[in-house]
Amino acid sequence: MPINARLPLPRKTLFRLRSILLVVMLAVLALPLGGLYFFRIYENELVQQTELELIAQSAALSATFRQLVRDQQRENDFGYIQFSSSLTQPYAPYAARVQAGDSFYTPVIPRVNLIDPIAPPRPEARPSTEAVDPLARKLGEHMMQILRDTQQITLTGIRVLDANGTVIAGREEVGLSLAHIPEVKQALQGQYASIIRQRVSDEPPPPLYSISRGTHIRIFIAFPIIENERLQGVMYLSRTPTNIIKHLYENRGMVFLATLSLLALAVLLVLFVSSTISRPIRELLRQTERVRQGEQLAVEPIQNPVTQEVAQLSESFAGMSHALAERSDYIRRFATHVSHEFKTPLTAMQGALELLHDHLDTMPPARSEKFIQNLLADTQRLKQLVNRLLELARADALEPSKETSTLPDICKSLKSRYQDRGLELHFGNALPTTPLAIAPDALEAIFNNLLDNSLQHGAHRVDIHTRYWVGTLQVRLHDNGEGISPANRDKIFTPFFTTKRSKGGTGLGLEIIASILKAYGGNIRLGEASQGAEFVLELPLEKSEPERKGRNHSPRLSSS
């Protein structure tokens, strides 16, 4: 019995399973990378914030230094104190020229970046080769207390240098020269300079701080002190940036919120994987379990498989389940028909044998001969039925071969063979020579069963028409026999159904044909002829041949 193929249900847009897994893996990979990236950006922001604070302190201290210079100039002008210093002269060879048209505001933007290479620790101070200006020395003494008070609050290392790079104020290195240090050398040219250097500490940092790069660095800035386009000195400040671990602890509320956000994202990923992969598979498992327990006849396709692979798996399970259910139903009905077909002659044979056994001595010879003839007929019928069942079994288990055949070769031998049996074959158009994707013996068995069926129903002529139809060769066989009554049209493909049982019909011919065609991808159906019987075969074409649609052949073959 042909098993109807299930048409796939319309689906929404489906994704590939590997695409979903790729998205999930990338998201999982992005979490630590994103955290590390955020960690580095946040740490770099702390470093730049530290530089910005140093710039602010340098600007304030520079303004203080310039004001002290102005005060000394005023005292010098009024004759209180006489200094012959370059700091108070209107011009100097170190003047930093300001371009005309510059605005009043000249902000200094942070320049350090953790991406840049870290410079080695600051070189040691050297003895100064230049004499310190007396006014610069006196201003340095005035600045000492200011620096101490500032450092007490800001924890910043502060040194005030004169125009030659000699330290005139600070907790250490007073009187030594720092002019050879690159950032100081740039500041002595009237340009702001900043740099990140390795930090040298007497005490090791806590183990937890080792994950922070900011623990091992120190920021140095050299801020030139310029008054009236004249370089008066340099503010040299340094400080270790705030440790990110400490800073995160101080902002633990925001950190806790970010952690909750990451946990929520992880939960969403789990739910996403569960809804796209686990849920459809669990639904498929539940259906197979219900089928196993007999609560459901067959597995149905999942309504929302999400992924293409799960959709294909669901369709495959559903197709296999329905095929097994139909096959099981077919076997059950087939077994019922077989038992009925065998039971009828066996019952008759049993009754005849019992009568012969009990009354053979007293039974007239003519009557006993009649019983023996009935036994022989029933035996012959059983033998024929067994042969047909073997043919059907071979057709059901047929493995299609790669052999091809052509219709003219098959029909040529059939025409002469059935002409001798009283059945004429007439061809309505020239038989196409296109190779068919079906073995010659299988094609011959199909025609033999159909023509034998026509002979059993009193036909003496069969008209054969061919045409190409959607990748197949359609063959119509129309005989002039008794035809099929409307009541029997729905039963002719039922195994063992026949109206010619007395003439040796078994009702398995059409079933054998359907099984052979199913193995090769063909089909058979009943035609719509009003007189006689008409069957329509759909034979598969060889794949290498181009598909032909609606092409008819007009030349006719003469028949004898």
KEBA-947720 format. One line per 3 residues: number of its first residue (from 1); their letters; for each residue x, y, z of C-alpha. Coordinates in Angstrom, 3 decimals, padded with zeros to 6 digits. Layout:
<rs>
NUM> A> X Y Z  ...
</rs>
This chain:
<rs>
1> MPI> 000.000 000.000 000.000  001.519 003.393 -000.945  002.325 005.553 002.016
4> NAR> 001.413 009.155 001.395  004.231 011.605 002.062  003.437 014.310 004.587
7> LPL> 003.686 017.884 003.348  005.842 020.122 005.587  003.928 022.624 007.649
10> PRK> 004.550 026.323 007.006  007.238 027.604 009.349  008.362 030.960 010.616
13> TLF> 011.873 032.180 009.953  014.229 029.537 011.298  017.825 029.984 012.392
16> RLR> 020.679 027.556 012.076  021.709 025.834 015.272  025.366 026.668 014.676
19> SIL> 024.417 030.350 014.320  022.704 030.312 017.713  025.621 028.497 019.319
22> LVV> 028.005 030.983 017.702  026.025 033.915 019.108  025.965 032.329 022.571
25> MLA> 029.691 031.511 022.498  030.545 035.008 021.316  028.388 036.463 024.073
28> VLA> 030.087 034.250 026.674  033.472 035.238 025.272  032.482 038.900 025.234
31> LPL> 031.601 038.913 028.935  035.178 038.498 030.277  036.672 040.449 027.379
34> GGL> 034.143 043.197 027.896  034.873 043.182 031.619  038.601 043.388 030.952
37> YFF> 038.065 046.154 028.415  035.890 048.045 030.880  038.518 047.450 033.587
40> RIY> 041.273 048.928 031.411  039.206 051.894 030.241  038.131 052.619 033.799
43> ENE> 041.717 052.379 035.002  042.873 054.688 032.209  040.181 057.167 033.226
46> LVQ> 041.578 057.114 036.768  045.060 057.793 035.389  043.851 060.729 033.301
49> QTE> 041.835 061.995 036.254  045.041 061.942 038.314  046.864 063.915 035.618
52> LEL> 043.997 066.416 035.523  044.297 066.891 039.299  048.056 067.422 038.963
55> IAQ> 047.417 069.989 036.220  044.982 071.821 038.493  047.466 071.828 041.376
58> SAA> 050.268 072.975 039.066  048.120 075.805 037.717  047.296 076.973 041.243
61> LSA> 050.897 076.719 042.461  052.162 078.441 039.303  049.734 081.282 039.867
64> TFR> 051.024 081.547 043.462  054.625 081.620 042.234  053.860 084.307 039.658
67> QLV> 052.082 086.404 042.301  055.121 086.167 044.556  057.250 087.371 041.651
70> RDQ> 054.901 090.330 041.144  055.053 091.163 044.844  058.839 091.115 044.747
73> QRE> 058.788 093.333 041.665  056.508 095.821 043.445  058.803 095.900 046.483
76> NDF> 061.755 096.405 044.173  059.972 099.264 042.432  059.223 101.038 045.726
79> GYI> 062.775 100.521 046.957  062.060 098.239 049.809  064.225 095.428 048.502
82> QFS> 066.622 095.625 045.623  066.995 092.458 043.427  068.675 092.355 040.095
85> SSL> 066.964 089.239 038.872  066.036 087.926 035.467  062.660 086.911 036.907
88> TQP> 061.633 090.572 037.051  063.195 091.754 033.789  060.807 092.579 030.956
91> YAP> 062.627 090.328 028.474  064.759 087.217 028.675  066.350 084.799 026.247
94> YAA> 063.959 082.036 027.464  060.799 083.871 026.447  057.981 081.618 025.227
97> RVQ> 056.259 083.565 022.480  052.466 083.495 022.460  050.787 083.778 019.102
100> AGD> 048.655 086.834 018.530  044.954 086.362 018.725  045.015 083.621 021.378
103> SFY> 042.067 083.659 023.750  042.291 084.298 027.446  041.640 080.639 028.303
106> TPV> 044.458 078.193 027.640  043.323 074.836 029.114  045.777 071.960 029.381
109> IPR> 044.289 068.595 028.380  045.479 065.299 029.960  047.757 063.408 027.599
112> VNL> 048.878 060.264 029.376  047.451 056.919 028.325  048.017 053.434 029.690
115> IDP> 048.185 052.149 026.124  051.457 053.989 025.625  054.722 052.367 026.762
118> IAP> 055.604 052.906 030.415  058.815 054.850 030.880  061.493 053.632 033.335
121> PRP> 061.745 055.171 036.827  062.767 058.820 037.019  066.519 059.398 036.712
124> EAR> 068.359 060.603 039.801  068.992 064.332 040.298  072.401 065.700 039.394
127> PST> 074.475 068.479 040.902  073.550 071.810 039.395  076.074 073.544 037.154
130> EAV> 074.145 076.818 037.112  074.000 079.352 039.952  070.575 079.832 041.452
133> DPL> 069.122 083.319 041.107  068.853 084.964 044.580  065.245 085.980 043.991
136> ARK> 064.419 082.435 042.841  066.054 081.064 046.006  064.041 083.443 048.190
139> LGE> 060.788 082.583 046.375  061.575 078.899 046.831  061.863 079.467 050.585
142> HMM> 058.469 081.198 050.536  056.965 078.280 048.607  058.256 075.571 050.976
145> QIL> 055.434 075.926 053.482  052.849 076.195 050.717  054.135 072.964 049.204
148> RDT> 054.058 071.156 052.551  050.474 072.220 053.227  049.414 071.216 049.722
151> QQI> 051.211 067.882 049.834  049.640 067.063 053.193  046.199 067.092 051.555
154> TLT> 046.889 065.931 047.981  049.679 063.375 048.667  051.502 064.794 045.669
157> GIR> 055.243 064.988 045.204  055.974 068.656 044.385  059.169 070.370 043.315
160> VLD> 059.640 073.928 042.083  062.444 074.395 039.561  064.026 077.587 038.410
163> ANG> 064.471 078.526 034.754  067.614 076.364 034.609  065.980 073.218 036.025
166> TVI> 067.458 073.456 039.528  065.185 072.493 042.454  064.473 075.588 044.570
169> AGR> 061.578 074.156 046.666  060.529 070.702 047.740  060.986 068.158 050.479
172> EEV> 064.034 066.665 048.780  066.681 067.378 046.160  066.772 071.145 046.806
175> GLS> 069.790 072.605 045.012  070.099 069.631 042.616  069.358 069.808 038.902
178> LAH> 066.569 067.924 037.079  067.191 069.596 033.738  068.340 066.334 032.152
181> IPE> 064.946 064.637 032.653  062.980 064.570 029.345  059.714 066.027 030.638
184> VKQ> 061.578 068.780 032.535  063.684 069.524 029.470  060.468 069.971 027.446
187> ALQ> 058.951 072.236 030.101  062.107 074.405 030.095  061.252 075.072 026.453
190> GQY> 057.905 076.496 027.566  055.811 073.385 026.751  053.693 071.310 029.099
193> ASI> 054.881 067.700 029.410  053.517 064.595 031.126  054.691 061.002 031.304
196> IRQ> 053.921 057.685 033.034  056.882 056.103 034.751  057.418 052.876 036.650
199> RVS> 056.890 053.303 040.332  059.579 052.348 042.807  058.065 051.451 046.197
202> DEP> 059.736 050.287 049.374  056.698 048.160 050.355  055.112 045.494 048.130
205> PPP> 051.432 046.097 047.246  048.721 043.739 048.539  048.239 040.611 046.347
208> LYS> 044.801 041.764 045.201  046.301 044.966 043.810  048.475 042.998 041.371
211> ISR> 045.640 042.868 038.831  045.749 046.647 038.544  048.356 048.179 036.297
214> GTH> 047.966 051.514 038.073  049.607 050.087 041.209  053.056 050.016 039.589
217> IRI> 053.107 053.415 037.893  053.506 057.069 038.794  052.463 060.090 036.781
220> FIA> 054.912 062.965 036.343  054.011 066.348 034.890  056.252 069.355 034.190
223> FPI> 054.227 072.596 034.111  056.096 075.693 032.847  055.610 078.928 034.849
226> IEN> 055.265 081.702 032.276  054.674 085.394 032.983  054.623 088.015 030.232
229> ERL> 055.966 085.506 027.732  058.868 084.772 030.095  059.756 081.380 031.576
232> QGV> 060.129 081.873 035.330  060.391 078.245 036.367  058.778 074.791 036.263
235> MYL> 056.305 073.064 038.568  057.336 069.384 038.666  054.612 067.219 040.245
238> SRT> 054.152 063.470 040.547  051.570 061.147 042.041  050.475 057.513 041.971
241> PTN> 046.947 057.190 040.494  044.120 055.887 042.636  044.099 052.084 042.721
244> IIK> 041.172 050.732 040.783  040.384 048.057 043.392  040.155 050.683 046.092
247> HLY> 038.150 052.920 043.818  035.731 050.112 042.963  035.299 049.388 046.664
250> ENR> 034.478 053.010 047.267  031.888 052.760 044.487  030.677 049.280 045.432
253> GMV> 027.058 050.253 044.834  027.691 050.787 041.141  029.837 047.641 041.023
256> FLA> 027.009 045.646 042.608  024.581 047.031 040.031  026.951 046.095 037.186
259> TLS> 027.314 042.591 038.647  023.556 042.182 038.757  023.384 043.328 035.134
262> LLA> 025.936 040.695 034.108  024.036 038.024 036.040  020.835 039.098 034.326
265> LAV> 022.593 038.850 030.960  023.843 035.359 031.844  020.297 034.324 032.829
268> LLV> 018.990 035.696 029.535  021.607 033.661 027.674  020.547 030.516 029.533
271> LFV> 016.886 031.203 028.767  017.762 031.919 025.149  019.609 028.606 024.769
274> SST> 016.823 026.777 026.600  014.095 028.245 024.400  015.950 027.667 021.139
277> ISR> 017.493 024.243 021.759  016.379 022.549 024.955  012.646 023.314 024.809
280> PIR> 012.031 021.881 021.299  014.077 018.777 022.113  012.160 018.259 025.368
283> ELL> 008.880 018.612 023.475  010.066 016.012 020.979  011.054 013.670 023.809
286> RQT> 007.654 014.095 025.480  005.899 013.174 022.240  008.051 010.074 021.680
289> ERV> 007.364 008.991 025.273  003.600 009.401 024.741  003.843 007.376 021.543
292> RQG> 005.773 004.643 023.369  003.133 004.473 026.094  000.302 004.391 023.560
295> EQL> -001.147 007.766 024.533  -000.440 009.183 021.072  -000.506 007.500 017.684
298> AVE> 002.357 009.357 016.030  004.845 012.168 016.633  003.661 015.524 015.300
301> PIQ> 006.011 018.279 014.025  006.957 020.850 016.656  005.059 024.092 016.160
304> NPV> 007.959 026.451 017.041  011.265 024.661 016.424  013.211 027.993 016.164
307> TQE> 016.231 026.399 014.458  016.432 024.721 011.076  018.162 021.639 012.455
310> VAQ> 015.493 021.058 015.116  012.777 021.655 012.486  014.363 019.051 010.209
313> LSE> 014.745 016.661 013.139  011.105 017.209 014.087  009.929 016.638 010.506
316> SFA> 012.071 013.511 010.255  010.682 012.135 013.517  007.135 012.960 012.443
319> GMS> 007.619 011.411 009.002  009.207 008.300 010.454  006.515 008.019 013.115
322> HAL> 003.685 008.360 010.603  005.404 005.938 008.226  005.763 003.386 011.022
325> AER> 002.144 003.919 012.075  000.910 003.475 008.526  003.180 000.482 008.010
328> SDY> 001.939 -001.047 011.236  -001.669 -000.467 010.165  -000.859 -001.885 006.744
331> IRR> 000.690 -005.017 008.248  -002.275 -005.473 010.554  -004.790 -005.176 007.722
334> FAT> -002.579 -007.268 005.451  -002.388 -010.026 008.057  -006.172 -009.926 008.417
337> HVS> -006.640 -010.264 004.652  -004.025 -013.035 004.378  -005.613 -015.032 007.181
340> HEF> -009.018 -014.622 005.532  -007.696 -015.618 002.106  -006.027 -018.723 003.518
343> KTP> -008.839 -019.609 005.871  -011.519 -019.941 003.132  -009.793 -022.618 000.993
346> LTA> -008.357 -024.366 004.049  -011.801 -024.627 005.583  -013.181 -026.079 002.328
349> MQG> -010.263 -028.501 002.100  -010.739 -029.589 005.707  -014.442 -030.266 005.144
352> ALE> -013.793 -032.276 001.946  -011.075 -034.321 003.600  -013.308 -035.105 006.595
355> LLH> -016.099 -036.291 004.270  -013.675 -038.411 002.269  -012.203 -039.826 005.452
358> DHL> -015.570 -040.774 006.933  -017.529 -041.790 003.809  -014.988 -042.749 001.167
361> DTM> -016.043 -046.427 001.208  -019.748 -045.642 000.790  -019.412 -042.522 -001.398
364> PPA> -020.176 -042.842 -005.108  -017.080 -042.526 -007.316  -018.437 -039.450 -009.091
367> RSE> -018.961 -037.596 -005.845  -015.573 -038.542 -004.424  -013.972 -037.418 -007.684
370> KFI> -015.745 -034.069 -007.325  -014.337 -033.609 -003.809  -010.862 -034.527 -005.048
373> QNL> -011.130 -031.988 -007.881  -012.191 -029.322 -005.377  -009.198 -030.172 -003.218
376> LAD> -006.898 -029.866 -006.195  -008.452 -026.506 -007.151  -008.094 -025.160 -003.626
379> TQR> -004.523 -026.426 -003.506  -003.796 -024.697 -006.786  -005.372 -021.482 -005.468
382> LKQ> -003.251 -021.610 -002.317  -000.155 -022.200 -004.412  -000.983 -019.217 -006.624
385> LVN> -001.722 -017.082 -003.550  001.620 -018.004 -001.985  003.428 -017.130 -005.233
388> RLL> 001.695 -013.754 -005.389  002.521 -013.083 -001.759  006.159 -013.835 -002.492
391> ELA> 006.022 -011.398 -005.415  004.478 -008.754 -003.144  007.102 -009.370 -000.465
394> RAD> 009.854 -008.943 -003.045  008.178 -005.767 -004.336  007.869 -004.328 -000.800
397> ALE> 011.533 -005.090 -000.080  012.727 -004.016 -003.524  015.953 -002.050 -003.580
400> PSK> 015.913 000.208 -006.664  018.809 -000.389 -009.011  020.576 002.141 -011.210
403> ETS> 019.494 000.343 -014.376  017.449 002.214 -016.971  014.922 001.055 -019.519
406> TLP> 013.040 002.432 -022.503  009.356 002.024 -023.197  009.669 000.854 -026.855
409> DIC> 011.892 -002.091 -025.877  009.428 -003.294 -023.241  006.282 -002.780 -025.320
412> KSL> 007.769 -004.549 -028.346  008.032 -007.876 -026.495  004.712 -007.345 -024.691
415> KSR> 002.830 -006.680 -027.929  003.711 -010.010 -029.543  003.284 -011.962 -026.315
418> YQD> -000.234 -010.691 -025.484  -001.329 -010.754 -029.113  -001.049 -014.526 -028.934
421> RGL> -003.330 -014.442 -025.852  -005.966 -012.359 -027.580  -005.055 -008.879 -026.314
424> ELH> -004.163 -006.207 -028.862  -001.934 -003.262 -027.864  -002.538 000.028 -029.686
427> FGN> -000.290 003.089 -029.258  -001.902 006.513 -029.545  001.438 008.227 -030.211
430> ALP> 005.023 007.219 -030.926  006.612 005.745 -027.842  009.341 008.052 -026.493
433> TTP> 012.856 006.691 -026.315  013.767 008.709 -023.228  015.535 006.489 -020.652
436> LAI> 013.449 005.732 -017.593  014.952 005.453 -014.102  013.508 001.978 -013.552
439> APD> 014.948 -001.481 -014.177  013.643 -003.369 -017.268  012.406 -006.380 -015.265
442> ALE> 010.522 -004.101 -012.853  008.880 -002.190 -015.707  007.932 -005.452 -017.434
445> AIF> 006.397 -006.778 -014.202  004.264 -003.636 -013.946  002.890 -004.003 -017.483
448> NNL> 002.397 -007.771 -017.070  000.202 -007.272 -014.020  -001.880 -004.563 -015.695
451> LDN> -002.364 -006.528 -018.917  -003.196 -009.733 -017.021  -005.770 -007.749 -015.106
454> SLQ> -007.299 -006.565 -018.410  -007.480 -010.139 -019.699  -009.225 -011.289 -016.513
457> HGA> -011.888 -008.610 -017.049  -012.644 -009.600 -020.640  -010.633 -006.987 -022.523
460> HRV> -009.232 -007.681 -026.001  -007.789 -004.220 -026.702  -005.583 -001.827 -024.682
463> DIH> -004.848 001.726 -025.869  -001.592 003.233 -024.598  -000.900 006.998 -024.600
466> TRY> 002.227 008.745 -023.295  003.212 012.304 -022.423  005.779 014.098 -020.304
469> WVG> 004.491 015.561 -017.064  006.525 017.335 -014.345  009.706 015.311 -014.618
472> TLQ> 007.954 011.994 -015.284  006.661 010.043 -018.227  002.908 009.604 -017.870
475> VRL> 001.542 006.399 -019.435  -002.230 005.829 -019.751  -003.508 002.278 -020.335
478> HDN> -007.181 002.109 -021.307  -008.781 -001.284 -022.013  -012.223 -002.193 -023.379
481> GEG> -013.052 -004.706 -020.693  -015.860 -004.794 -018.167  -014.583 -001.714 -016.406
484> ISP> -014.873 -000.873 -012.728  -018.176 -000.142 -011.068  -018.479 003.118 -009.091
487> ANR> -018.910 001.093 -005.879  -015.574 -000.652 -006.392  -013.435 002.338 -007.477
490> DKI> -012.335 003.043 -003.904  -011.513 -000.629 -003.228  -009.364 -001.710 -006.138
493> FTP> -006.082 -000.781 -004.409  -007.094 -002.743 -001.285  -005.006 -005.927 -000.982
496> FFT> -006.877 -009.167 -001.884  -009.859 -007.304 -003.289  -010.909 -008.914 -006.587
499> TKR> -014.109 -009.603 -008.499  -012.501 -012.444 -010.461  -011.599 -014.849 -007.713
502> SKG> -013.170 -017.697 -009.660  -010.790 -016.997 -012.553  -007.704 -017.136 -010.381
505> GTG> -007.625 -013.510 -009.297  -005.842 -012.835 -006.005  -006.349 -009.067 -005.682
508> LGL> -002.596 -008.494 -005.295  -001.669 -007.344 -008.784  -002.256 -003.621 -008.218
511> EII> -000.588 -003.832 -004.812  002.515 -005.340 -006.412  002.533 -002.592 -009.052
514> ASI> 002.188 000.140 -006.401  005.055 -001.329 -004.337  007.406 -001.506 -007.333
517> LKA> 006.594 002.040 -008.423  007.005 003.329 -004.857  010.519 001.850 -004.729
520> YGG> 011.482 003.749 -007.893  009.667 006.984 -007.059  006.745 006.401 -009.429
523> NIR> 003.003 006.249 -008.895  -000.190 004.622 -010.164  -003.750 005.889 -010.033
526> LGE> -007.131 005.104 -011.502  -008.169 007.070 -014.591  -011.536 008.677 -015.300
529> ASQ> -012.651 006.533 -018.281  -016.413 006.027 -018.558  -016.046 002.691 -020.401
532> GAE> -013.551 -000.015 -019.609  -010.760 000.501 -017.118  -008.049 003.142 -017.309
535> FVL> -004.873 003.280 -015.207  -002.326 006.110 -015.215  001.334 005.325 -014.558
538> ELP> 003.881 008.006 -013.640  007.338 006.646 -014.473  010.468 008.542 -013.325
541> LEK> 012.819 009.847 -015.995  016.557 009.409 -015.811  017.959 012.415 -013.932
544> SEP> 020.469 013.296 -016.620  017.698 013.881 -019.106  016.178 017.391 -019.301
547> ERK> 012.727 017.712 -017.898  009.984 017.894 -020.483  006.542 019.239 -019.749
550> GRN> 003.433 018.852 -021.816  005.202 017.470 -024.866  003.078 015.104 -027.009
553> HSP> 004.106 012.905 -029.951  001.783 012.954 -032.917  003.009 010.082 -035.198
556> RLS> 000.939 006.915 -034.787  002.146 003.313 -034.862  000.264 000.961 -037.093
559> SS> -000.967 -002.198 -035.401  -001.595 -005.529 -036.989
</rs>
